[in-house]
């Protein structure tokens, strides 16, 4: 007799333990199903990203302007760039 069947036969005598065990097994099954679905989504995303990156032209780094941080003076009200 398989181990699961043997455990189930022994647990049926104690209904509370049986129901708890069954609930835990169902939760584990749900986690495994969720994990498998997530793995499939990540594999698909990875493949699509690789295709998009492989077919994208390279970026010329010289076209980017250097980053200039905004200095904030706490005594003056803060304004968004472009608003005067």
Number of C-alpha atoms within 10 A of each C-alpha: 6 6 8 9 10 10 13 13 12 11 16 12 10 10 10 11 12 17 13 11 15 14 12 12 12 12 12 12 12 12 12 12 12 12 12 12 12 12 12 12 12 12 12 12 12 12 12 12 12 12 11 11 11 10 9 9 8 8 8 7 7 7 7 8 7 7 6 6 6 8 6 10 8 7 6 7 7 9 9 7 7 5 5 5
